[in-house]
Amino acid sequence: MAQTAVNMETNQPKSSQSPAPPAGVVDAGLDTGVARLTPERIERVINRVLNREAGARLKAYVDTCAHCGLCSSACHYYLSHDNEPKFSPVGKVKQTLWEMLRRKGRVSPAFIKKAAQIAYTECNVCKRCSMYCPFGIDIAYLMLVVRRICHKLGVTPLYIQDTVNSHSVTANQMWVKEDEWIDTLQWQEEDARDEIPHLRIPLEKEGADIMYSVIAPEPKFQAELIYQAAIIMQAAGLNWTMPASPGWDNSDMAMYSGDNEIMARIKRTHFETAARLRVKRIVMGECGHAFRSVYDVGNRALGWKMPPIEVQHAIDFYYELLKTGRLRVAQKFEAPVTLHDPCNVVRGRGLHEKARYVINATCANFVEMHPNREHNYCCAAGGGVINCGPPYKQTRMQGNRVKAEQLKATGTQVLIAPCHNCHSGLEDINHHYELGMNVKFISDILYQVMEKPA
């Protein structure tokens, strides 16, 4: 795949050099699903979702929108495509949901396929656009309604549907078997004991203060993050545990595929596991979408306004440990760093200042990217978009040229991204635009600089 060149005069990626979108993306999930559709089924499903599931919230948003387009400049897809109207948030809604409403569900299978491509792969449901809407319309919610309709019609990108299938069968997104999960924890415990001989990763410890939960890519591909978490827990002297049975994975791609039923089921499994262990709180690793699923979406699907057990994101957890002195920094990280603000824990939870406290406590040279905090650009991977798989990688890369420009302007080579999807998406941007950055989690830095037990 060709890399985008950099303009040597401005030191920015050349927009004119971006490769054209892949012609005729082949996606069996969309193509097979569309082939099974009939006009009657499409009309029935659309009207059922709009009339029985969406309700007053959808009507209020649709009736309030003035079509002013002020949301446009908030969208990284719009900005990265040189302000092309069809990539604006309002343009995406107009091409999908408004057309369904206008035609009262009488749309073609080809329309549904295009709506699915827009909703799943050209919108990260990051909610940045809602901040710029004069009426505060949640445009991300409108696009999720489109995804819900596509899911009910059986028109979902293959890769994200495969992930949801894995959730459904194994209660984790990577098809990690129970014995493989336990083996991974024991392996990381053994490695960590080379550094701290008496360290343990306690399994199934009832009554612990903390249940530590992660997303499935950690045991599958990034087991060192579990190692680092164990060292942090040991150094802080915490009473913690991890479950040995299903319920340890806090991720939830069903939330983004439109499968609300599977979403609720896997969240119930997660909360019931914590309740069975009688822990006081759940501490989650550095993942944004998983945090969104347990405190704002999955819990509500189960009828809970707030989670039944306290849930804490890693940023908040690290802040607490450093603020109270349970963790101490031996020597700050010296290289200049910049910080990406994950949508789901910054716009969605307001952890931007706590993140900066942690970065300043552990790093000697912090450089802000601009815009930052709740105004930061999305990573172009969240919202389930990266989970739609390789067929849409070029769509993601073209859709976030503006993020590459933002990162390049910091002049740093270390990029901290406290979210798994952000981490993966920014790695893709880093390589595609040849930025030469080293993408890290906060735990990578914290583990390196903290005082460890003798």
C-alpha positions as CSV (number, residue, x, y, z in Angstrom):
1,M,0.0,0.0,0.0
2,A,1.5,3.4,-1.0
3,Q,2.3,5.8,1.8
4,T,1.2,9.4,1.7
5,A,4.0,11.8,1.0
6,V,4.9,14.8,3.2
7,N,5.2,18.3,1.9
8,M,8.8,19.3,2.9
9,E,8.0,23.0,3.0
10,T,5.1,22.7,5.5
11,N,6.2,19.4,7.1
12,Q,2.6,18.3,6.7
13,P,1.1,15.3,4.9
14,K,0.1,16.2,1.3
15,S,-3.6,16.0,0.9
16,S,-3.3,15.8,-2.8
17,Q,-1.2,12.7,-2.5
18,S,-3.9,10.6,-0.7
19,P,-4.7,7.5,-2.7
20,A,-8.2,7.2,-4.1
21,P,-10.8,5.1,-2.1
22,P,-10.7,1.4,-2.9
23,A,-13.0,0.7,-5.8
24,G,-15.7,-1.8,-5.1
25,V,-14.8,-2.9,-1.5
26,V,-15.8,-6.6,-1.2
27,D,-17.5,-7.2,2.1
28,A,-19.4,-10.5,2.4
29,G,-21.3,-9.2,5.4
30,L,-22.9,-6.5,3.4
31,D,-23.2,-8.3,0.1
32,T,-24.7,-11.4,1.4
33,G,-27.1,-9.5,3.7
34,V,-28.3,-7.3,0.9
35,A,-28.9,-10.2,-1.4
36,R,-31.5,-11.6,1.1
37,L,-33.5,-8.4,1.4
38,T,-36.9,-7.7,0.0
39,P,-38.7,-4.4,-0.2
40,E,-41.3,-5.6,2.3
41,R,-38.7,-6.7,4.9
42,I,-36.8,-3.4,4.6
43,E,-39.9,-1.3,5.1
44,R,-41.1,-3.4,8.0
45,V,-37.8,-3.4,9.9
46,I,-37.1,0.3,9.4
47,N,-40.6,1.3,10.7
48,R,-40.4,-1.1,13.6
49,V,-37.1,0.4,14.8
50,L,-38.2,4.0,14.2
51,N,-41.6,3.6,15.8
52,R,-41.0,1.0,18.5
53,E,-37.5,1.5,19.6
54,A,-36.3,5.0,18.9
55,G,-39.3,7.0,20.3
56,A,-39.3,10.6,21.5
57,R,-35.5,11.1,21.5
58,L,-35.3,10.5,17.8
59,K,-38.3,12.6,17.0
60,A,-37.0,15.5,19.1
61,Y,-33.6,15.5,17.2
62,V,-35.1,15.1,13.8
63,D,-37.7,17.9,14.4
64,T,-35.1,20.2,15.9
65,C,-32.3,20.0,13.3
66,A,-32.2,23.2,11.3
67,H,-29.9,21.8,8.7
68,C,-27.4,24.6,9.4
69,G,-24.3,22.5,8.9
70,L,-22.5,23.9,11.9
71,C,-21.6,20.4,12.9
72,S,-19.5,20.0,9.7
73,S,-16.2,21.6,10.8
74,A,-16.2,19.3,13.8
75,C,-15.9,16.1,11.8
76,H,-12.5,14.7,10.9
77,Y,-13.9,12.9,7.8
78,Y,-15.3,16.3,6.5
79,L,-12.0,18.1,7.2
80,S,-9.8,15.4,5.8
81,H,-11.8,15.3,2.6
82,D,-11.4,19.0,1.9
83,N,-14.8,20.0,3.3
84,E,-16.8,17.7,1.0
85,P,-20.4,18.0,2.1
86,K,-21.3,14.3,2.0
87,F,-18.8,13.6,4.7
88,S,-20.3,16.2,7.1
89,P,-22.3,14.8,10.0
90,V,-25.6,16.3,8.7
91,G,-24.7,15.0,5.3
92,K,-24.4,11.5,6.6
93,V,-27.7,11.7,8.4
94,K,-29.4,13.2,5.3
95,Q,-28.1,10.3,3.1
96,T,-29.3,7.7,5.5
97,L,-31.8,8.3,8.3
98,W,-33.6,11.3,6.9
99,E,-34.1,9.4,3.6
100,M,-35.6,6.5,5.5
101,L,-38.0,8.8,7.3
102,R,-38.9,10.7,4.1
103,R,-39.7,7.5,2.2
104,K,-41.3,5.9,5.3
105,G,-39.0,2.9,5.0
106,R,-39.5,2.3,1.3
107,V,-35.9,2.2,0.2
108,S,-34.0,-0.3,-1.9
109,P,-31.4,-2.9,-0.9
110,A,-28.7,-0.8,-2.6
111,F,-29.7,2.1,-0.4
112,I,-29.3,-0.1,2.7
113,K,-25.8,-1.2,1.6
114,K,-24.7,2.4,1.1
115,A,-26.3,3.4,4.5
116,A,-24.4,0.6,6.2
117,Q,-21.1,1.8,4.6
118,I,-21.7,5.3,5.8
119,A,-22.9,4.5,9.3
120,Y,-20.3,1.8,10.0
121,T,-17.2,3.0,8.2
122,E,-17.5,6.8,7.7
123,C,-18.6,7.8,11.2
124,N,-16.8,7.0,14.5
125,V,-19.8,8.1,16.6
126,C,-17.3,10.2,18.5
127,K,-19.8,12.9,19.4
128,R,-17.4,15.8,18.6
129,C,-20.0,17.1,16.2
130,S,-22.7,17.3,19.0
131,M,-20.5,19.8,20.8
132,Y,-20.8,22.2,17.8
133,C,-24.5,21.7,17.2
134,P,-26.4,24.8,18.4
135,F,-29.2,22.5,19.7
136,G,-26.9,19.8,21.2
137,I,-28.3,17.1,18.9
138,D,-26.6,13.8,19.5
139,I,-25.7,12.9,15.9
140,A,-23.8,9.9,17.0
141,Y,-27.1,8.5,18.3
142,L,-28.8,9.0,15.0
143,M,-26.0,7.1,13.2
144,L,-26.3,4.3,15.8
145,V,-30.0,4.1,14.9
146,V,-29.0,3.5,11.3
147,R,-26.6,0.8,12.4
148,R,-29.4,-0.8,14.5
149,I,-31.6,-0.9,11.4
150,C,-28.8,-2.4,9.3
151,H,-28.2,-5.0,12.0
152,K,-31.8,-6.0,12.1
153,L,-31.7,-6.3,8.3
154,G,-28.7,-8.6,8.5
155,V,-26.5,-6.1,6.7
156,T,-23.4,-5.7,8.9
157,P,-19.7,-5.6,7.9
158,L,-18.3,-9.1,8.2
159,Y,-15.3,-8.4,10.5
160,I,-17.3,-6.6,13.2
161,Q,-20.1,-9.2,12.9
162,D,-17.5,-12.0,13.5
163,T,-16.3,-10.1,16.6
164,V,-19.9,-10.0,17.9
165,N,-20.2,-13.7,17.2
166,S,-17.1,-14.3,19.3
167,H,-18.7,-12.2,22.1
168,S,-21.8,-14.2,21.9
169,V,-20.2,-17.6,22.1
170,T,-17.2,-17.0,24.4
171,A,-18.1,-13.7,26.2
172,N,-14.9,-12.2,24.8
173,Q,-14.2,-10.7,21.4
174,M,-11.1,-12.7,20.6
175,W,-12.4,-16.3,21.1
176,V,-10.0,-16.8,24.0
177,K,-10.8,-20.1,25.6
178,E,-11.1,-20.3,29.4
179,D,-7.9,-22.4,29.8
180,E,-6.0,-20.0,27.5
181,W,-7.1,-17.1,29.6
182,I,-5.9,-18.7,32.8
183,D,-2.7,-19.9,31.2
184,T,-2.0,-16.3,30.1
185,L,-2.5,-14.9,33.6
186,Q,-0.2,-17.6,35.1
187,W,2.4,-16.9,32.4
188,Q,2.4,-13.2,33.2
189,E,2.6,-13.9,36.9
190,E,5.6,-16.1,36.4
191,D,7.3,-13.4,34.3
192,A,6.5,-10.7,36.9
193,R,7.9,-12.8,39.7
194,D,11.3,-12.6,38.1
195,E,11.1,-8.9,38.9
196,I,9.1,-9.1,42.2
197,P,9.5,-12.7,43.6
198,H,6.4,-12.6,45.9
199,L,4.0,-11.1,43.3
200,R,0.7,-12.9,42.6
201,I,-2.1,-12.3,40.1
202,P,-5.0,-13.4,42.4
203,L,-7.7,-15.4,40.6
204,E,-11.2,-15.7,41.9
205,K,-10.5,-13.9,45.2
206,E,-13.8,-13.2,46.8
207,G,-14.3,-9.9,48.7
208,A,-11.3,-8.1,47.1
209,D,-11.5,-4.3,46.8
210,I,-10.8,-4.4,43.0
211,M,-11.7,-6.6,40.1
212,Y,-9.3,-5.7,37.3
213,S,-10.8,-6.3,33.9
214,V,-9.3,-6.0,30.4
215,I,-10.3,-6.3,26.8
216,A,-9.6,-9.6,25.0
217,P,-6.7,-8.2,22.7
218,E,-4.6,-8.0,25.9
219,P,-4.3,-11.8,26.5
220,K,-4.3,-12.4,22.8
221,F,-1.7,-9.9,21.6
222,Q,-0.6,-7.6,24.4
223,A,-0.1,-9.7,27.5
224,E,2.7,-7.4,28.7
225,L,-0.1,-4.9,29.7
226,I,-1.4,-7.5,32.2
227,Y,2.2,-7.9,33.5
228,Q,2.4,-4.1,34.0
229,A,-0.9,-3.9,35.7
230,A,0.2,-6.7,38.2
231,I,3.4,-4.7,39.0
232,I,1.3,-1.5,39.5
233,M,-1.1,-3.3,41.8
234,Q,1.7,-4.9,43.8
235,A,3.6,-1.7,44.2
236,A,0.5,0.1,45.4
237,G,-0.3,-2.6,47.9
238,L,-3.8,-3.2,46.6
239,N,-6.3,-6.0,47.4
240,W,-7.3,-7.1,43.9
241,T,-8.4,-10.0,41.8
242,M,-9.1,-11.1,38.3
243,P,-11.9,-13.6,37.3
244,A,-11.0,-17.0,35.9
245,S,-14.3,-17.5,34.2
246,P,-16.1,-15.6,31.4
247,G,-16.9,-12.1,32.3
248,W,-13.3,-10.9,32.4
249,D,-13.5,-9.1,29.0
250,N,-15.1,-5.7,29.3
251,S,-15.2,-4.9,25.6
252,D,-18.4,-4.8,23.6
253,M,-18.4,-4.6,19.8
254,A,-22.1,-5.5,19.8
255,M,-22.7,-1.9,21.1
256,Y,-21.4,-0.7,17.8
257,S,-22.8,-3.3,15.5
258,G,-26.4,-2.5,16.5
259,D,-26.9,-5.8,18.3
260,N,-28.4,-4.4,21.5
261,E,-29.4,-7.8,22.7
262,I,-25.9,-9.3,22.7
263,M,-24.5,-6.0,24.1
264,A,-26.8,-6.3,27.1
265,R,-26.0,-10.0,27.6
266,I,-22.3,-9.6,27.7
267,K,-22.6,-6.6,30.1
268,R,-24.7,-8.6,32.4
269,T,-22.1,-11.3,32.4
270,H,-19.4,-8.8,33.3
271,F,-21.4,-7.2,36.1
272,E,-22.5,-10.6,37.4
273,T,-18.9,-11.8,37.6
274,A,-18.0,-8.8,39.7
275,A,-21.1,-9.4,41.9
276,R,-20.2,-13.1,42.3
277,L,-16.7,-12.1,43.5
278,R,-18.2,-9.5,45.9
279,V,-15.7,-6.8,44.9
280,K,-16.2,-3.2,45.8
281,R,-15.3,-1.8,42.3
282,I,-14.3,-2.7,38.8
283,V,-11.0,-1.1,37.6
284,M,-10.8,-1.2,33.8
285,G,-7.7,-1.2,31.6
286,E,-7.0,1.6,29.1
287,C,-9.9,1.1,26.8
288,G,-12.5,3.8,25.8
289,H,-15.3,1.9,24.1
290,A,-15.3,-0.7,26.9
291,F,-15.7,2.0,29.5
292,R,-18.5,3.6,27.5
293,S,-20.3,0.2,27.3
294,V,-20.3,-0.4,31.1
295,Y,-21.2,3.1,32.3
296,D,-23.4,4.6,29.6
297,V,-24.8,2.1,27.2
298,G,-24.8,-1.5,28.3
299,N,-25.9,-0.7,31.8
300,R,-28.9,1.3,30.4
301,A,-29.8,-1.6,28.1
302,L,-30.1,-3.7,31.3
303,G,-32.3,-1.0,33.0
304,W,-29.7,0.5,35.2
305,K,-29.3,4.3,35.1
306,M,-25.8,3.8,36.6
307,P,-23.7,0.6,36.8
308,P,-24.7,-1.6,39.8
309,I,-21.0,-1.7,40.8
310,E,-18.6,1.2,40.8
311,V,-16.6,1.3,37.6
312,Q,-13.3,3.2,37.2
313,H,-11.2,3.8,34.1
314,A,-7.5,3.3,34.2
315,I,-6.9,7.1,33.9
316,D,-8.9,7.8,37.0
317,F,-7.2,4.9,38.7
318,Y,-3.7,6.0,37.9
319,Y,-4.7,9.6,39.0
320,E,-5.9,8.2,42.4
321,L,-2.7,6.2,43.0
322,L,-0.4,9.1,42.2
323,K,-2.4,11.7,44.0
324,T,-2.6,9.7,47.2
325,G,1.1,8.7,47.0
326,R,0.4,4.9,46.7
327,L,2.6,5.1,43.7
328,R,5.7,7.2,43.5
329,V,7.8,8.2,40.5
330,A,11.5,7.4,40.7
331,Q,12.5,9.4,37.7
332,K,10.3,11.1,35.1
333,F,10.2,10.0,31.4
334,E,12.5,12.5,29.7
335,A,11.6,12.4,26.0
336,P,9.0,14.9,24.8
337,V,5.5,13.4,24.7
338,T,2.1,14.4,23.5
339,L,-1.3,13.1,24.6
340,H,-4.3,11.9,22.6
341,D,-7.7,12.4,24.3
342,P,-9.9,9.3,23.7
343,C,-13.5,10.3,22.9
344,N,-15.2,7.9,25.3
345,V,-13.3,8.9,28.4
346,V,-12.8,12.6,27.6
347,R,-16.0,13.8,25.8
348,G,-17.8,10.9,27.4
349,R,-16.5,11.1,30.9
350,G,-14.5,14.3,31.4
351,L,-11.2,12.6,32.4
352,H,-9.0,15.1,30.4
353,E,-7.6,16.9,33.4
354,K,-6.9,13.8,35.3
355,A,-5.0,12.4,32.3
356,R,-2.9,15.5,32.2
357,Y,-2.2,15.2,35.9
358,V,-0.9,11.7,35.3
359,I,1.2,12.7,32.3
360,N,2.8,15.7,34.1
361,A,3.5,13.5,37.1
362,T,5.3,10.9,35.0
363,C,6.8,12.9,32.1
364,A,9.2,15.8,32.2
365,N,8.3,17.3,28.8
366,F,4.6,17.3,27.9
367,V,3.6,19.0,24.6
368,E,-0.1,19.6,24.0
369,M,-1.5,18.9,20.6
370,H,-4.1,21.4,19.3
371,P,-7.0,21.2,19.6
372,N,-7.0,19.2,22.8
373,R,-9.1,17.9,25.6
374,E,-12.8,17.5,24.6
375,H,-12.1,19.3,21.3
376,N,-9.4,16.8,20.3
377,Y,-9.9,15.0,17.0
378,C,-11.0,11.4,17.0
379,C,-8.5,8.6,16.3
380,A,-10.6,7.4,13.3
381,A,-10.6,3.8,14.8
382,G,-13.1,4.0,17.6
383,G,-16.9,3.5,17.3
384,G,-16.3,0.0,15.9
385,V,-14.8,1.4,12.6
386,I,-11.5,-0.3,13.0
387,N,-13.3,-3.5,13.8
388,C,-14.9,-3.4,10.3
389,G,-11.6,-4.7,9.2
390,P,-9.0,-4.4,6.4
391,P,-11.4,-3.7,3.6
392,Y,-11.9,-0.2,5.1
393,K,-8.4,0.7,6.3
394,Q,-8.0,3.1,3.4
395,T,-11.3,4.7,4.3
396,R,-10.0,5.3,7.8
397,M,-6.6,6.6,6.7
398,Q,-8.2,9.1,4.2
399,G,-10.8,10.0,6.8
400,N,-8.2,11.3,9.3
401,R,-5.6,13.2,7.4
402,V,-6.3,16.0,9.8
403,K,-5.2,13.9,12.7
404,A,-1.9,13.2,11.0
405,E,-1.4,16.9,10.5
406,Q,-2.2,17.5,14.2
407,L,0.2,14.9,15.4
408,K,3.0,16.1,13.1
409,A,2.6,19.7,14.4
410,T,3.6,18.6,17.9
411,G,7.1,17.9,16.9
412,T,7.2,14.9,19.3
413,Q,8.1,11.3,18.7
414,V,6.2,9.8,21.7
415,L,2.4,9.7,21.5
416,I,0.5,8.5,24.5
417,A,-3.0,7.0,23.7
418,P,-4.8,5.6,26.8
419,C,-7.3,3.6,24.8
420,H,-6.9,0.3,22.8
421,N,-8.8,1.4,19.7
422,C,-7.1,4.8,19.7
423,H,-3.7,3.1,20.1
424,S,-4.3,0.8,17.1
425,G,-5.9,3.5,15.0
426,L,-3.1,6.0,15.7
427,E,-0.5,3.3,14.9
428,D,-2.1,3.0,11.5
429,I,-2.0,6.7,11.0
430,N,1.6,6.9,12.2
431,H,2.7,4.3,9.6
432,H,0.5,5.4,6.8
433,Y,1.6,9.1,7.0
434,E,5.2,8.2,8.0
435,L,5.1,10.3,11.2
436,G,7.9,8.3,13.0
437,M,6.1,8.3,16.3
438,N,6.2,5.7,19.1
439,V,2.7,5.1,20.4
440,K,2.4,4.1,24.0
441,F,-0.2,3.5,26.7
442,I,0.0,5.4,30.0
443,S,0.9,2.1,31.7
444,D,4.0,1.8,29.5
445,I,5.2,5.1,30.9
446,L,4.0,4.5,34.5
447,Y,5.7,1.1,34.7
448,Q,8.9,2.5,33.4
449,V,9.2,5.5,35.8
450,M,7.5,4.3,39.0
451,E,9.3,3.1,42.2
452,K,9.0,-0.7,42.4
453,P,9.3,-2.9,45.5
454,A,12.8,-4.1,46.2
